[in-house]
């Protein structure tokens, strides 16, 4: 059988800001309670970046940890892709700022904007470089400061989101073209721009020159999430040539505990295989999957050689799934 080049995850890292914001603290700022938030979302706390801490700082810390885990240094990096909805500046790309702060050599650096699906989208884009031998050491980062998009008078949204960053190092590795190979094995990416009004931010450079606030129709998003994500997961598994039931770990976007459970149930995935960090981190948008992955790698649950299934859905609407063997 002929050898094929795969994009292999060789290191994972996560970073959370120092400040923890509990549900109890939020209940002093908006009309809500710890019980109300937990019952509807499963969230009990989230992290908030300091005022002088841009999203690139979070991305850099996660990237450093991923590089250490991979046994690499910034000098090895030739590609940086940052998935973010909350960039430092309109331009340059946050990825270029991360490149400078890490001290990486001249290479490729750009951002991907697919909101909560951004990390899955960015993995697919990076695979196009690494699996074609156009990159020897890529950083794929999901980083967000979502608390800066919150309307703190809207209790239905401000309780859901937090700040953080997660990163993976991708390097080329040879495989045999089978599902036993290490690396990225299958993808399914989707978007439906007609559903924009379900989840969006009401500001933008060319619209009103404002950052804007996040707006969401929660019940509609929940309904679309369970149905759409399940379809994408099935498609990604088919693309990889595996059965959903064969995965060792399911790492969903950490939006809401009820969505996690709904998708897992619809797919027939045992709840013991689901990595959930939403209670601790809340919804960190593009950062949520790599943060959850880093958490489960660090606590020893996820081990080399295991089959992982990632999925996410975000504003746009965008959604997607990825299958990889660590």
Buried (B, 14 or more C-beta within 10 A) or exposed (E): EEEBBBBBBBBBBBBBBEEEBEBEEBBEEBEBEBEBBBEBBBBBBBBBBEEEBBBBBBBBBBBBBBBEBBEBBBEBBBBBBBBBBBBBEEEBBBBBBBBEBBEBEEBBBBBBBBBBBBBBBBBBBBBEBBBEEEBBBBBBBBBBBBBBBBBEEBBBBBBBBBBBBBBBBBBBBEBEBEBEBBBBBBBBBBBEEEBEEBBBBBBEEEEEEEEBBBBBBBEBBBBBBBEBBBBBBBBBBBBBEBEBEEBBBBBBBBBBBBBBBBBBEBBEBEEEBBBBBBBBBBBBBBBBBBBBBBBBBBEEEBEEEBBBBBBBBBBBBBBBBBBBBB
